[in-house]
């Protein structure tokens, strides 16, 4: 029970970013002395810092503020078709540093790992970078097996049965975990972005490698038996459409493409407007199917898909409503992702922090670390 309570307190500090002892007492239902003892333990573990009370607060008894330690971090990695991005994310969900390196061509898993390792080393070796690394989280645009982080299939990257988590973990000595990028985006937006406060959220991401989705039902990520759930990019939206690399015809990600959309947005012609409206219609059809299946409160659009909402919000909502069933369509709202370019980085870090929060006392075996060059 004490370990469980320690986990509850760390989870609240991680989510809120700054909280007083009195607020923790109210939110957890634990008594004041228990909260005090647990906070002291988290401080001793180096996971949180207790700051001085706000001297400008003139009403009531001043209360110290507990914040997550910015020295406790996760390394987030997002391998994509055109680049590999790495970030240092502190407990509390703050992105402290990041690096992005173009791939030049579609990377093999070995090439993506090599680029990631170079960036990890550079970020950890930067002046003043003194971190305690909880682990590495990877947001991968593909089907990632939940139990071992193997990329079963990433079609655009042409990866099959790629053990990317094991490769990076073995090379660095850190625990490495991997999951689908859009699923991690859903977690990030649910915890810290547009979906905060909602328990039924769908996140749909458009990136260089296509379109993916993450689904949260009743506050829980819908993973499926192997972690493959949420592939909204491979739902049928056009029976007369193009052949998809998955083998089907008319999938959402073959009919709604980043390059086509961005090119059309640069032009102010009737043809360009038709192209944009066509893509908006295909997206609306896929979203309506998701509305009918999952009855979400909120659908969050990230990456280039957000443009189809932002350029004409009323039109996209109208087209979703026209295809969805009365009832579910009346419940749902559409929103752009709020975390911007940090969405996938924060989501990948949450993979790592979830394990840390589950066992805060396990950090007693940690030390401060800088990745040895020989390991990279």
MOCORTA-V912776 format. One record per pair of residues at least 6 apart in sequence whose ideal C-beta (glycine too) atoms are under 6 Angstrom apart, sorted by the first residue. I is the first residue (numbers start at 1). GAP is how many residues later the second one is. If there is no record, write none. Layout:
i->I gap->GAP
i->I gap->GAP
This chain:
i->5 gap->33
i->6 gap->32
i->6 gap->354
i->7 gap->350
i->7 gap->351
i->8 gap->20
i->9 gap->29
i->10 gap->347
i->10 gap->350
i->11 gap->346
i->12 gap->15
i->13 gap->6
i->13 gap->35
i->13 gap->53
i->13 gap->55
i->14 gap->54
i->14 gap->77
i->14 gap->78
i->17 gap->75
i->18 gap->47
i->18 gap->49
i->19 gap->47
i->20 gap->43
i->20 gap->45
i->21 gap->14
i->22 gap->41
i->24 gap->11
i->25 gap->7
i->25 gap->10
i->39 gap->27
i->42 gap->6
i->43 gap->7
i->45 gap->318
i->46 gap->23
i->47 gap->22
i->47 gap->25
i->47 gap->313
i->48 gap->18
i->48 gap->20
i->48 gap->21
i->49 gap->18
i->49 gap->20
i->50 gap->14
i->50 gap->16
i->51 gap->14
i->53 gap->9
i->53 gap->10
i->53 gap->11
i->68 gap->23
i->68 gap->24
i->70 gap->20
i->71 gap->60
i->71 gap->61
i->72 gap->19
i->72 gap->60
i->73 gap->15
i->73 gap->17
i->73 gap->58
i->73 gap->60
i->74 gap->15
i->74 gap->60
i->74 gap->63
i->74 gap->275
i->74 gap->278
i->74 gap->279
i->75 gap->45
i->75 gap->61
i->76 gap->11
i->76 gap->13
i->76 gap->61
i->76 gap->269
i->76 gap->272
i->76 gap->273
i->77 gap->9
i->77 gap->39
i->77 gap->61
i->78 gap->7
i->78 gap->61
i->78 gap->266
i->79 gap->33
i->80 gap->128
i->80 gap->129
i->81 gap->75
i->81 gap->127
i->81 gap->128
i->82 gap->21
i->82 gap->126
i->83 gap->17
i->83 gap->19
i->83 gap->20
i->84 gap->17
i->84 gap->28
i->84 gap->31
i->84 gap->32
i->85 gap->15
i->86 gap->13
i->86 gap->30
i->86 gap->33
i->86 gap->34
i->87 gap->8
i->87 gap->11
i->87 gap->258
i->88 gap->8
i->88 gap->9
i->88 gap->35
i->89 gap->6
i->89 gap->256
i->89 gap->260
i->90 gap->6
i->93 gap->99
i->93 gap->253
i->95 gap->247
i->95 gap->250
i->97 gap->26
i->99 gap->20
i->99 gap->24
i->101 gap->14
i->109 gap->50
i->109 gap->53
i->109 gap->55
i->113 gap->54
i->113 gap->55
i->117 gap->54
i->117 gap->259
i->121 gap->250
i->121 gap->255
i->124 gap->246
i->124 gap->247
i->130 gap->238
i->132 gap->234
i->132 gap->236
i->133 gap->41
i->133 gap->236
i->134 gap->218
i->134 gap->222
i->135 gap->39
i->135 gap->40
i->135 gap->217
i->136 gap->32
i->136 gap->38
i->136 gap->40
i->137 gap->40
i->137 gap->211
i->137 gap->212
i->137 gap->214
i->137 gap->215
i->138 gap->40
i->139 gap->42
i->139 gap->45
i->139 gap->205
i->139 gap->208
i->139 gap->209
i->140 gap->11
i->140 gap->38
i->140 gap->41
i->141 gap->13
i->141 gap->40
i->141 gap->68
i->142 gap->9
i->142 gap->11
i->142 gap->12
i->143 gap->9
i->143 gap->10
i->143 gap->85
i->144 gap->7
i->144 gap->34
i->144 gap->35
i->144 gap->36
i->145 gap->7
i->145 gap->81
i->146 gap->77
i->146 gap->80
i->146 gap->81
i->149 gap->16
i->149 gap->28
i->149 gap->29
i->150 gap->13
i->151 gap->8
i->151 gap->11
i->151 gap->13
i->153 gap->7
i->155 gap->90
i->156 gap->53
i->156 gap->54
i->164 gap->14
i->165 gap->11
i->165 gap->13
i->168 gap->8
i->169 gap->7
i->172 gap->203
i->177 gap->174
i->179 gap->172
i->181 gap->163
i->182 gap->23
i->182 gap->30
i->182 gap->31
i->182 gap->32
i->183 gap->31
i->183 gap->47
i->184 gap->163
i->184 gap->164
i->185 gap->18
i->185 gap->20
i->185 gap->29
i->185 gap->117
i->185 gap->158
i->185 gap->159
i->185 gap->162
i->186 gap->17
i->186 gap->28
i->186 gap->30
i->187 gap->160
i->187 gap->163
i->188 gap->151
i->188 gap->155
i->188 gap->158
i->188 gap->159
i->189 gap->6
i->189 gap->14
i->189 gap->111
i->189 gap->148
i->190 gap->11
i->190 gap->26
i->193 gap->145
i->193 gap->146
i->194 gap->106
i->194 gap->141
i->194 gap->144
i->195 gap->6
i->195 gap->103
i->195 gap->105
i->198 gap->99
i->198 gap->100
i->199 gap->19
i->199 gap->20
i->200 gap->17
i->200 gap->96
i->200 gap->97
i->201 gap->15
i->201 gap->95
i->201 gap->97
i->202 gap->13
i->202 gap->88
i->202 gap->94
i->202 gap->97
i->203 gap->11
i->203 gap->97
i->204 gap->9
i->204 gap->28
i->204 gap->97
i->204 gap->101
i->205 gap->7
i->205 gap->97
i->205 gap->98
i->206 gap->97
i->206 gap->98
i->206 gap->99
i->207 gap->96
i->210 gap->23
i->210 gap->43
i->211 gap->22
i->211 gap->41
i->211 gap->42
i->212 gap->21
i->213 gap->17
i->213 gap->19
i->214 gap->16
i->215 gap->7
i->215 gap->15
i->222 gap->7
i->223 gap->6
i->232 gap->54
i->233 gap->19
i->233 gap->20
i->234 gap->12
i->234 gap->17
i->235 gap->17
i->235 gap->51
i->235 gap->54
i->236 gap->14
i->237 gap->15
i->237 gap->18
i->237 gap->45
i->237 gap->48
i->237 gap->49
i->238 gap->12
i->238 gap->17
i->239 gap->11
i->241 gap->8
i->241 gap->9
i->241 gap->14
i->242 gap->12
i->243 gap->6
i->244 gap->7
i->244 gap->10
i->252 gap->34
i->255 gap->27
i->256 gap->23
i->256 gap->26
i->256 gap->27
i->258 gap->46
i->261 gap->18
i->261 gap->43
i->264 gap->8
i->264 gap->11
i->264 gap->12
i->280 gap->28
i->280 gap->36
i->281 gap->38
i->283 gap->25
i->284 gap->35
i->284 gap->36
i->285 gap->38
i->287 gap->12
i->287 gap->33
i->288 gap->32
i->288 gap->35
i->288 gap->36
i->291 gap->33
i->291 gap->37
i->291 gap->38
i->291 gap->41
i->292 gap->32
i->292 gap->33
i->292 gap->36
i->295 gap->33
i->296 gap->36
i->298 gap->35
i->299 gap->35
i->300 gap->35
i->300 gap->37
i->301 gap->8
i->301 gap->35
i->302 gap->35
i->302 gap->41
i->306 gap->30
i->308 gap->8
i->309 gap->7
i->309 gap->25
i->309 gap->27
i->310 gap->26
i->317 gap->17
i->321 gap->8
i->337 gap->6
